[in-house]
Amino acid sequence: MTMLKDTSRTFYIPISYLDVGIKEAVASAYLCMRAIDEIEDHNDLSDELKVELLLGISEIFESQDIKEAPQTHKILSPYRTVLPAVSMQLDDWALLCPPSAASIVYRYTAKMSLHMAEWVKNGWKIHTEEDLDGYTYSVAGMVGEMLSELWFWHDGTQSDSTKAIAFGRGLQAVNILRNRDEDIKRGVDFFPDGWGFKEMQQYTRRNLQIADSYIADLKNGPALKFCKIPLALAHATLKVISAGGSKLTRNAVLKIVNTVTG
């Protein structure tokens, strides 16, 4: 939970509210994916090395051998002075997952790592809305897909996986808007050709509206309790960005969380 708090203000809060079992599964999934995300986005690693590491991680998680003998540390240890702790402890996050849910988390970690390697290879080139959909699925939509499987694993909660993908896409689109200047400075442009803030905001709103429908379908329980928080924060952040701001204040975040969970 300390690492979660250090790496994500948005997801630390809803994960902390989850019941035992599902909490460890979602925390494991988030930290595994954050670990590989830090590799994909790292400023001091060459693209060739990123691809090598991400493909190696994908292969390990695809085989699910990590349950028997942690292996990712072997391929990451030569870069331990460069990579952040969340990446170096990838084995720990994998083993945190309850064994009966591990196949879900490992399968999606392998898939995301493979997709990330492909995006590094092509230089994150996004020209069309279809490209943007592909990218937002790779780094966030499949997280929504995975969460749907974890909700079902935990207590049989049924959910719409297509809407779950839009839930992830919507959250990622908010991040793209919020991090626009930073991304441009590092030479990455996630806006399709000819798009400005108006078009990206429209894309974001479309996905958040589907996300609203996704959580409206959920029964009362951990899944609904979890999803309501980041979705409320995403809507509020989009409102701030649309008004010319960049992010929510800490007080605004706490107020929203209290409103959603109260």
Secondary structure, DSSP 8 states (H G I E B T S, - for coil): -HHHHHH-HHHHHHHHTS-TTHHHHHHHHHHHHHHHHHHHT-SSS-HHHHHHHHHHHHHHHHHTGGGTS--HHHHHGGGTTTS-HHHHTHHHHHHHS-HHHHHHHHHHHHHHHHHHHHHHHTTT---SHHHHHHHHIIIIIHHHHHHHHHHHHHH-----HHHHHHHHHHHHHHHHHHTHHHHHHTT---S-TT--HHHHHHHHHHHHHHHHHHHHTS-TTHHHHHHHHHHHHHHHHHHHHHTT--S--HHHHHHHHHHHH-
